[in-house]
Amino acid sequence: DRRTDRQTETQTDRGRDRQTETALSFAYFSKALTGTYVKSSITQIERRFDLSSSHVGLIDGSFEMGNLLFLALVSHFGAQLHRPKLIAAGCLLMAAGALLTGSTHFFMGRYKFDTVVPSDGSNVSACSDRLETADMSACVSESGSNMWIYIFLGNALRGIGETPVTPLGVSYIDDFAKAENSPFYIACLQTITLLGPTFGFLLGSYCAKLYVDVGQVDLDGVTITPRDARWVGAWWLGFLVSSGLLLVSSVPFWFLPRSLPKQEGDEDAPAPDGTEDTLGSGSPDLKLTDIAKGFLPSLKRLLGTPAYFLLLCGSVLKFSSFIGLFTFKAKYMEQQFGQSASRANFLLGVLNLPAVAVGIFLGGLIMRRYKLSVVSGAQLSLATSFMGYLLLLLLFGTKCENLPVAGLTVSYNGVSYGGETLVSECNGGCSCLPEDWDPVCSGSGITYVSPCLAGCLASSGHGRNTVFHNCSCVSTSFPAGSTTSVRLGQCPHAKDCSSSFTSYMAVSVLSSFINALGATPGYMVIIRCISPELKSLALGIQALGTRTLGGIPAPVYFGALIDSTCLKWSLKKCGGRGACRIYDSDMYRVIFLGLVTCLSGSSYFFLIAVILLLRRQFRRAELETELRRTKASKEMELQASGAGSRGPGLLPGTKVCLRSVTGSEEGLSSTNIMRESKRLAETTAEVTPQTPHGVNT
């Protein structure tokens, strides 16, 4: 009966463990999907609210600001409270934040963009018909552009809700798993979590294809395409979907126990967070003030660990590089290679992220298969990260030339130059607004900022198929007798740009895979290089430091540097600079990739120092262990010799251990430990028994 009860209890525990792993996986999946969808919607939000890249970077950083408010406290106190319920509350807050962000769309008017193409399809003379300028009464209706504040607040609320999920979820799993199985469980969790970003990018790709006011306007009358710099997708739809997923993910955690039994074989292991004995269900009188007293001493102990502090510094630089790359990578693909936002998000979702997922899974499998130590795990993390870094340098060579845009990157006769003169002799007689952006493409491959600046006098067609004729500026760059017509939209990139983009994606995917191989070993170093009771606090402080010093400022200064490469800004109806319409792709590539590589490269100095420190630390621990074993074996040999000496006499060749301790055996340095070990190994004497008369026998 006892055996049956034990088997039933074991099966129940295993089922509960699987439920816990499933619940955490779905919660991580949902929050990762939402976070990635925000990144995939950066371009859409920028255009919808007419913001600069640095402004959008600030909105993106609001998530980290929300984390900053409560992360350290939740990581410390949460480990000693009911972790599953804290995770459930966090999921509810994230759902509310996503709902607030998406619902902003319904409080704004329809999206309007400037164009000279009339909705009724009538003929227009762009050279003489100026675009209607907005009067000051329009500024009242345009005040809806301040609705970006609700995007900021919704993202910050989502950051607050995410606070307990990551550190408490990982520590919750690590507590009930065996030490040798913990890396594998965490790797599985991270791998499943990476399905979230994959689906997040795919959801972003789908929503970017849909027009922002889908279902409310006649799409046949929309004159822009998804490749146009003015196109805005249905960014709000994905936030509503992710809000529903987060709401569902919170349900299971309300029913999970406060702590789980240790897996079979680790029953005697102490509770890592110290909750089993002092803070379990048997401590109903626990007060928050009692927990708070230990916070500052615990924080001092944690930051006083040199390996952890150096690892934290390296993580900040590495995370800054990663968050800047991750935030603006889709936009980089749009501007450098002429990809639409939908295609860029799709490729990131189906190529880059699966490679990362496989890399993380294999990294955890390697740690479990070969039982890598902390030092070996750190070395693997550094080696793979550096290999990925070298591949990243190759991306500088994958590029596309600037689009030939008359007055911005080339002159009106098609010759490259470095100035900006939108008004020329060919369009000087037209009533053109230099701030307009309604690009048209000529047969020569040159893009003109607007039909007016191309000097066009007539038009035909309807909607996206509108063609402008008798364009005086086009005739200056064409041989005599050639067509002088242009069509709506920017000209595509040159054919050789597609091969450069293929090379870029191949190197990017390979670099992502190699980098991901060291993710799990690097994560386990954080957990194993500090005392077990500080584990939750260490994860929380690591997340707090990287997000405060990396996650908040990185999108802002990345965005500001990207803004410095802008060639043409939109103008808001009530004045002021809006969103950028076209960038200098060469400068964009140098600044963007240069900043990523500089930040990432600087982190390796700290990671190398961590490895050297861990080597010394664990070598000392091994020597101390060896010293204790040597002493124990010699004491046993002495006892055996003493038992034999009680007889008539010692047998010839009997070895006797002569052990003397002249000082404290604790706190020995590594050099003294080696000397002591050698001395003990040699301190034996071979005694030859004598007769009672003192004569050798």
C-alpha positions in Angstrom: 0.0 0.0 0.0 2.8 2.4 0.9 4.5 1.6 -2.5 1.3 2.2 -4.3 0.7 5.5 -2.5 4.3 6.6 -3.2 3.8 5.7 -6.9 0.5 7.6 -7.0 2.2 10.6 -5.3 5.1 10.5 -7.7 2.8 10.4 -10.7 0.8 13.3 -9.3 4.0 15.4 -8.8 5.1 14.6 -12.4 1.7 15.7 -13.7 1.9 18.9 -11.7 5.4 19.5 -13.0 4.2 19.2 -16.5 1.3 21.5 -15.9 3.7 24.1 -14.4 6.1 23.8 -17.4 3.1 24.2 -19.8 1.6 27.2 -18.0 5.0 29.0 -17.8 5.7 28.2 -21.4 2.4 29.6 -22.6 2.8 32.7 -20.4 6.4 33.2 -21.8 5.1 32.6 -25.3 2.3 35.2 -24.9 4.5 37.9 -23.4 7.2 37.3 -26.0 4.7 37.5 -28.8 3.4 40.8 -27.5 6.9 42.3 -27.0 8.0 41.2 -30.5 4.8 42.6 -32.1 5.6 46.0 -30.6 9.0 45.8 -32.4 7.4 44.8 -35.6 5.0 47.7 -35.4 7.6 50.4 -34.8 7.4 51.7 -38.4 3.6 51.7 -38.4 3.4 53.6 -35.2 6.1 56.0 -36.3 4.1 56.9 -39.5 0.6 56.8 -37.9 1.6 59.3 -35.2 4.1 61.2 -37.4 7.0 60.7 -35.0 10.8 60.5 -35.4 12.8 57.4 -34.7 14.2 58.7 -31.4 10.6 59.5 -30.4 9.5 56.0 -31.2 12.6 54.7 -29.4 11.4 56.5 -26.3 8.0 54.8 -26.6 9.7 51.5 -27.0 11.8 52.2 -23.9 8.7 52.8 -21.8 8.4 49.1 -21.4 11.7 49.0 -19.6 10.7 52.0 -17.5 7.7 50.0 -16.2 10.1 47.2 -15.3 12.4 49.6 -13.5 9.7 50.6 -11.0 9.2 47.2 -9.4 11.7 44.7 -10.8 14.1 44.7 -7.9 11.4 44.6 -5.2 9.4 41.9 -6.9 12.5 39.7 -7.5 13.4 39.9 -3.8 10.0 39.8 -2.1 8.4 37.7 -4.8 10.7 34.8 -4.1 9.4 34.7 -0.6 5.7 35.1 -1.4 3.3 33.2 -3.6 5.1 33.3 -6.9 2.4 31.7 -9.1 -0.2 34.3 -8.0 2.3 37.1 -8.6 2.9 35.8 -12.1 -0.9 35.6 -12.7 -1.3 39.2 -11.7 1.5 40.2 -14.0 -0.1 38.6 -17.0 -3.4 40.5 -16.3 -1.5 43.8 -16.2 0.2 43.0 -19.5 -3.1 42.2 -21.0 -4.5 45.5 -19.8 -1.5 47.4 -21.3 -1.8 45.7 -24.7 -5.6 46.5 -24.7 -4.9 50.1 -23.9 -2.4 50.4 -26.7 -4.6 48.8 -29.3 -7.8 50.6 -28.4 -6.1 54.0 -29.1 -6.9 53.5 -32.7 -10.6 53.7 -32.1 -10.3 57.2 -30.6 -8.5 58.6 -33.6 -9.9 59.8 -36.9 -9.1 58.1 -40.2 -5.6 58.2 -41.5 -5.0 60.9 -44.1 -1.9 61.4 -46.2 -1.0 64.1 -48.7 -1.4 63.3 -52.4 -2.2 65.2 -55.5 -4.3 62.4 -57.0 -8.0 63.3 -56.7 -10.3 60.6 -55.3 -12.7 61.0 -58.3 -10.0 60.2 -60.8 -10.2 63.6 -62.6 -7.3 65.0 -64.6 -4.8 67.1 -62.6 -2.0 69.4 -63.6 0.5 68.9 -60.8 2.7 71.7 -61.9 0.1 74.3 -61.4 -2.3 72.8 -58.9 -0.8 73.1 -55.4 -1.7 70.8 -52.6 -4.3 72.3 -50.3 -2.6 73.4 -47.1 -4.3 72.9 -43.8 -5.7 75.9 -42.0 -5.3 76.4 -38.3 -8.7 74.8 -37.6 -7.2 71.5 -38.8 -4.7 71.7 -36.0 -7.6 71.0 -33.5 -8.4 67.7 -35.2 -4.7 66.9 -35.6 -4.3 67.2 -31.8 -5.2 63.5 -31.9 -1.5 62.9 -32.8 -0.9 63.3 -29.0 -2.6 60.0 -28.6 0.9 58.4 -28.7 0.9 59.2 -25.0 -1.5 56.3 -24.5 0.8 54.0 -26.5 3.6 55.1 -24.1 1.4 54.4 -21.0 0.1 51.0 -22.4 3.6 49.9 -23.0 4.8 51.0 -19.6 1.9 49.1 -18.0 2.9 46.0 -19.9 6.4 46.4 -18.6 5.1 46.6 -15.0 3.1 43.4 -15.6 6.1 41.6 -17.0 8.1 42.2 -13.9 7.3 39.1 -11.9 7.0 36.7 -14.8 10.6 36.3 -15.9 12.7 36.1 -12.6 10.0 34.2 -10.6 9.2 31.8 -13.4 12.8 30.7 -13.9 13.5 30.4 -10.2 10.2 28.4 -9.7 11.4 25.8 -12.2 15.0 25.8 -11.0 13.8 25.0 -7.4 12.0 21.7 -8.1 14.4 20.5 -10.9 17.6 18.6 -10.3 20.7 20.6 -10.7 21.7 18.6 -13.8 18.3 18.9 -15.4 17.7 22.6 -14.7 19.6 23.8 -17.7 17.6 21.5 -20.0 14.3 22.6 -18.5 15.2 26.3 -18.8 16.5 25.7 -22.4 13.1 24.1 -23.3 11.3 27.0 -21.7 13.4 29.5 -23.7 13.0 27.5 -26.9 9.2 27.5 -26.6 9.3 31.1 -25.6 11.0 31.9 -28.9 8.0 30.6 -30.7 6.4 33.8 -29.4 8.7 36.2 -31.3 8.3 34.0 -34.4 4.5 34.3 -34.3 4.8 37.9 -33.2 6.7 38.8 -36.4 4.3 36.8 -38.5 1.4 38.6 -36.9 3.2 41.9 -37.5 3.7 40.9 -41.1 0.1 40.1 -41.6 -1.2 43.3 -40.0 1.3 45.4 -41.9 -0.3 44.2 -45.2 -3.7 45.4 -44.1 -4.5 49.1 -44.4 -4.8 50.9 -41.1 -8.5 51.7 -41.7 -9.4 48.4 -43.2 -13.2 47.9 -43.3 -13.8 51.7 -43.1 -12.5 52.9 -46.5 -12.6 51.9 -50.1 -9.2 50.3 -50.7 -9.4 50.9 -54.4 -9.2 54.6 -53.7 -6.0 54.3 -51.7 -3.1 55.4 -53.9 -0.2 54.1 -51.8 1.2 50.6 -51.5 2.9 48.8 -48.6 6.3 49.8 -50.0 5.4 53.5 -49.7 6.9 55.5 -46.9 3.4 56.8 -46.0 1.8 53.3 -45.8 0.4 52.5 -42.3 -0.8 48.9 -41.6 -3.4 47.7 -39.2 -1.0 48.0 -36.2 -3.8 48.1 -33.6 -5.2 44.6 -34.6 -2.2 42.7 -33.3 -2.4 44.4 -29.8 -6.0 43.2 -29.4 -5.0 39.6 -30.3 -2.0 39.6 -27.9 -4.2 41.1 -25.1 -6.5 38.1 -25.4 -3.6 35.6 -25.2 -2.1 37.3 -22.1 -5.5 37.2 -20.4 -5.8 33.4 -21.1 -2.2 32.8 -19.9 -2.9 34.2 -16.5 -5.7 31.7 -15.6 -3.6 28.5 -14.7 -1.3 30.3 -12.2 -4.2 31.1 -9.8 -4.4 27.3 -9.2 -0.7 26.4 -8.8 0.8 25.7 -5.4 3.2 28.0 -3.7 6.1 25.6 -4.0 6.7 22.3 -5.8 8.3 19.2 -4.3 11.9 18.6 -5.3 12.4 16.0 -8.1 13.3 12.5 -7.1 16.9 12.3 -6.0 17.1 15.9 -4.7 14.8 15.5 -1.7 17.5 16.3 0.7 18.6 19.5 -1.1 17.9 22.7 0.7 15.4 25.1 -0.6 17.4 27.5 -2.7 15.3 30.5 -1.9 15.1 29.7 1.7 11.3 29.5 1.4 10.7 25.9 2.3 11.6 26.1 6.0 11.0 29.7 6.9 8.5 31.0 4.4 6.4 28.1 3.5 2.8 27.5 4.2 3.7 26.9 7.8 4.6 30.5 8.3 1.3 32.3 8.4 2.7 35.1 10.6 5.2 36.3 8.0 5.4 40.1 7.8 6.6 42.2 4.9 8.8 44.2 7.2 10.7 41.1 8.2 11.4 40.3 4.6 12.5 43.9 3.9 15.2 43.8 6.5 17.1 41.3 4.5 16.9 43.2 1.2 19.9 45.6 1.5 22.3 43.0 3.0 21.3 40.6 0.3 21.9 43.2 -2.4 25.3 44.1 -0.9 26.3 40.5 -0.9 25.2 40.1 -4.5 27.0 43.1 -5.9 30.0 42.2 -3.8 30.5 39.1 -5.8 33.1 40.1 -8.4 32.1 37.5 -11.0 28.5 38.6 -10.9 29.3 42.3 -11.1 31.6 41.9 -14.1 29.0 39.7 -15.8 26.4 42.4 -15.1 28.5 45.1 -16.8 29.1 42.9 -19.8 25.4 42.0 -20.0 24.5 45.7 -20.1 26.7 46.4 -23.1 25.6 43.2 -24.9 21.9 43.9 -24.2 22.3 47.5 -25.4 23.6 46.2 -28.7 20.9 43.5 -29.0 18.0 45.8 -28.2 19.1 48.4 -30.7 19.5 45.8 -33.4 16.3 44.0 -32.5 14.3 47.3 -32.4 15.4 48.7 -35.7 16.4 45.7 -37.7 13.2 45.4 -39.7 13.4 49.2 -40.5 17.0 48.7 -41.6 15.9 46.0 -44.0 13.2 48.4 -45.3 15.6 51.3 -45.9 18.7 49.5 -46.9 17.2 46.9 -49.2 13.9 48.4 -50.2 11.8 45.7 -48.5 8.3 46.3 -47.3 7.6 46.2 -43.5 5.4 43.1 -44.1 8.2 41.2 -45.9 10.9 42.3 -43.4 8.8 41.0 -40.5 8.0 37.8 -42.2 11.6 37.0 -43.0 12.7 37.7 -39.4 9.9 35.4 -38.2 10.5 32.4 -40.4 14.3 32.6 -40.7 16.1 34.4 -37.9 14.0 33.4 -34.9 13.8 29.6 -35.7 17.6 29.6 -36.0 17.8 31.3 -32.6 15.4 28.8 -31.1 17.4 25.8 -32.4 20.6 27.4 -31.1 19.2 27.9 -27.6 17.9 24.4 -27.4 21.2 22.8 -28.6 23.1 25.0 -26.1 21.0 23.6 -23.2 21.4 20.1 -24.6 25.2 20.4 -24.8 25.3 21.6 -21.1 23.2 18.6 -20.0 25.0 16.0 -22.2 28.5 17.0 -21.2 27.7 18.3 -17.7 29.6 21.5 -18.3 30.8 23.3 -15.2 30.3 27.0 -14.7 33.7 27.8 -16.1 33.1 25.6 -19.2 29.7 27.2 -19.7 31.1 30.7 -19.6 33.8 29.7 -22.0 31.3 28.2 -24.4 29.1 31.3 -24.1 32.1 33.6 -24.9 33.3 31.5 -27.8 30.0 31.3 -29.6 29.2 34.9 -29.0 32.6 36.0 -30.4 32.1 33.8 -33.5 28.7 35.5 -34.1 30.3 38.9 -33.6 32.9 38.1 -36.4 30.1 37.2 -38.7 28.3 40.4 -37.9 31.2 42.3 -39.2 30.6 40.8 -42.6 27.3 42.6 -42.9 29.1 45.9 -43.6 29.8 44.5 -47.0 26.2 43.6 -47.9 24.7 46.9 -49.1 22.5 48.6 -51.7 23.3 51.9 -53.2 21.1 54.9 -52.5 18.0 55.3 -54.5 18.4 57.9 -57.2 16.1 60.7 -56.0 16.2 63.9 -57.9 17.2 66.8 -55.7 18.3 64.5 -52.8 20.8 61.9 -53.9 21.2 62.9 -57.6 20.7 66.1 -59.5 17.9 66.5 -62.0 20.1 65.4 -64.9 20.8 62.1 -63.1 24.3 62.9 -61.8 25.1 62.0 -58.2 25.9 64.8 -55.8 25.8 65.7 -52.2 23.5 68.6 -52.0 19.8 69.1 -51.6 18.1 71.3 -54.1 14.6 70.2 -54.8 13.8 73.3 -56.9 15.5 73.4 -60.3 15.1 75.3 -63.5 12.8 72.6 -64.9 10.2 73.1 -62.0 10.9 76.6 -61.1 7.7 77.8 -62.7 5.5 75.4 -60.8 3.8 76.2 -57.5 5.5 73.3 -55.6 5.8 72.8 -51.9 9.3 71.5 -51.0 7.9 69.6 -48.0 5.6 67.5 -50.1 6.2 63.8 -50.4 4.2 62.0 -53.2 7.0 60.2 -55.1 6.8 59.3 -58.8 9.1 57.1 -60.8 10.4 57.8 -64.3 11.4 55.3 -66.9 15.1 56.1 -66.3 14.9 54.8 -62.7 15.0 58.2 -61.1 12.5 59.0 -58.4 11.0 62.5 -58.1 9.8 63.8 -54.7 6.4 64.8 -56.2 4.7 65.1 -59.6 4.9 68.9 -59.2 8.7 68.8 -58.6 8.9 66.6 -61.7 7.2 69.4 -63.7 4.2 67.3 -64.8 1.4 69.1 -66.6 -1.3 66.4 -67.1 -2.4 63.0 -65.7 -4.5 59.9 -66.6 -5.7 56.8 -64.9 -7.2 56.3 -61.4 -5.9 55.5 -57.9 -2.6 53.6 -57.9 -2.6 53.4 -61.7 -2.4 57.2 -62.2 0.2 58.3 -64.7 1.5 61.8 -65.1 2.5 63.2 -68.5 4.5 66.0 -70.0 7.0 66.2 -67.1 9.6 68.9 -67.9 12.2 67.6 -65.4 12.0 64.1 -66.8 12.9 65.4 -70.3 16.2 66.8 -69.0 17.5 63.4 -68.1 16.2 61.6 -71.2 17.4 61.5 -74.8 15.3 63.5 -77.2 12.1 61.8 -78.2 11.9 59.6 -75.1 8.8 59.5 -72.9 8.3 62.2 -70.3 5.7 60.3 -68.2 6.0 59.1 -64.6 4.0 56.7 -62.5 3.1 56.8 -58.8 5.5 55.3 -56.3 9.2 55.1 -55.7 11.4 53.4 -58.2 12.6 49.9 -57.1 16.2 49.2 -56.2 18.7 47.9 -58.8 18.7 44.2 -59.6 22.0 43.6 -57.9 20.4 44.7 -54.6 18.4 41.4 -54.4 21.6 39.4 -54.3 23.1 41.6 -51.6 19.9 41.1 -49.6 20.2 37.3 -49.9 23.8 37.5 -48.6 22.7 39.7 -45.8 20.0 37.3 -44.7 22.3 34.2 -44.9 24.9 35.9 -42.7 22.3 37.2 -40.3 20.7 33.8 -39.8 24.0 32.0 -39.3 25.2 34.7 -36.8 21.9 34.4 -34.9 22.2 30.6 -34.6 25.8 30.7 -33.4 25.1 33.5 -30.8 22.1 31.5 -29.5 24.3 28.4 -28.8 25.8 30.2 -25.8 22.6 31.8 -24.5 21.7 29.0 -22.0 25.3 28.4 -20.7 25.6 32.2 -20.2 22.3 32.2 -18.4 23.3 29.4 -16.1 26.5 31.2 -15.2 24.4 33.9 -13.6 22.5 31.4 -11.5 25.5 29.3 -10.5 28.1 31.9 -9.7 26.2 33.2 -6.6 24.8 31.7 -3.5 21.6 29.7 -4.0 19.5 31.9 -1.7 20.4 35.0 -3.9 19.3 33.3 -7.1 16.0 35.2 -7.6 17.5 38.5 -6.6 20.4 37.9 -9.0 18.1 37.3 -11.9 16.0 40.4 -11.0 19.0 42.7 -10.6 20.5 41.4 -13.8 17.2 42.2 -15.6 16.9 45.5 -13.9 20.5 46.6 -14.7 20.3 45.5 -18.4 17.0 47.1 -19.0 17.7 50.3 -17.1 21.1 51.0 -18.6 20.5 49.2 -21.9 16.8 48.8 -22.6 15.7 52.4 -21.9 18.4 54.5 -23.5 19.5 52.2 -26.3 16.4 52.7 -28.5 16.5 56.4 -28.0 20.2 57.0 -29.0 19.9 54.4 -31.8 16.9 56.3 -33.1 18.6 59.7 -32.7 21.6 58.5 -34.7 19.3 57.0 -37.4 17.4 60.3 -37.6 20.7 62.0 -38.4 20.8 60.1 -41.7 17.4 61.3 -42.8 17.3 63.1 -46.2 13.6 64.1 -46.3 11.2 64.8 -43.4 7.5 65.1 -43.5 5.9 68.3 -42.2 3.0 68.2 -39.7 -0.1 70.1 -40.6 0.4 72.5 -37.7 4.1 72.8 -38.2 7.0 70.9 -36.9 9.0 67.9 -38.1 7.1 64.6 -38.6 8.3 61.2 -39.7 11.3 60.6 -42.0 10.4 59.7 -45.6 13.8 58.6 -47.0 17.3 58.0 -45.5 20.8 58.1 -46.8 21.3 54.3 -46.9 25.1 54.4 -46.9 25.2 56.5 -43.7 22.4 54.5 -42.2 24.4 51.2 -42.6 27.6 52.6 -41.2 26.0 54.3 -38.2 23.6 51.4 -37.4 26.0 48.5 -37.8 28.9 50.5 -36.3 27.0 51.2 -33.1 25.9 47.6 -32.8 29.5 46.2 -33.2 31.1 48.8 -30.9 28.7 48.0 -28.0 28.9 44.2 -28.5 32.7 44.3 -28.9 33.2 46.2 -25.7 31.3 43.6 -23.7 34.0 40.9 -24.4 36.5 42.6 -22.1 34.2 42.0 -19.1 33.3 38.5 -20.2 37.0 37.5 -20.4 37.6 38.9 -16.9 34.6 36.8 -15.6 36.1 33.6 -17.1 39.5 34.3 -15.5 37.9 35.1 -12.2 35.8 31.9 -12.2 38.8 29.8 -13.1 40.6 31.0 -10.1 37.6 30.7 -7.8 36.7 27.1 -8.8 40.3 26.0 -8.8 40.6 27.2 -5.2 37.4 25.3 -4.4 38.8 22.1 -6.0 42.0 22.4 -4.1 40.2 22.8 -0.8 38.1 19.7 -1.6 41.2 17.8 -2.4 42.8 18.9 0.8 39.9 17.7 2.8 39.9 14.3 1.1 43.6 13.9 1.7 43.3 14.7 5.4 40.4 12.3 5.7 42.2 9.4 4.1 45.3 10.0 6.2 43.2 10.0 9.4 41.6 6.7 8.4 45.1 5.3 7.7 46.2 6.5 11.1 43.3 4.8 12.8 44.0 1.6 11.1 47.6 1.7 12.1 46.7 2.5 15.6 44.4 -0.6 15.8 47.2 -2.8 14.5 49.8 -1.4 17.0 47.8 -2.7 19.9 49.1 -6.2 19.1 52.5 -7.6 20.1 54.4 -5.3 17.8 54.3 -3.5 14.6 54.7 -5.5 11.4 57.7 -4.7 9.2 56.8 -2.0 6.6 53.8 -0.6 8.6 53.1 3.0 7.6 52.0 5.4 10.3 50.5 8.8 9.5 52.1 11.6 11.6 49.5 14.4 11.5 50.0 17.7 13.3 48.1 20.9 12.8 49.9 24.0 14.1 47.4 26.6 13.1 44.0 27.2 11.7 43.1 25.0 8.8 40.5 27.5 7.4 41.1 30.4 5.1 44.2 28.9 3.4 45.3 30.5 0.2 45.5 28.3 -2.9 49.4 28.2 -2.6 49.2 27.1 1.0 46.6 24.6 0.1 48.9 23.0 -2.4 51.8 23.0 0.0 49.6 21.5 2.8 48.3 18.8 0.5 51.8 17.8 -0.6 53.0 17.8 3.0 50.3 15.5 4.1 50.8 13.2 1.2 54.5 12.8 2.2 54.1 12.8 6.0 54.2 9.0 6.5 56.9 7.0 8.2 57.9 3.4 7.7 58.6 1.9 11.1 60.7 -1.2 11.6 59.7 -3.0 14.8 62.4 -3.8 17.3 62.9 -6.6 19.9 62.5 -5.7 23.5 66.3 -5.4 23.7 66.4 -2.7 21.1 67.9 -4.8 18.4 66.5 -4.8 15.0 64.9 -8.0 13.9 
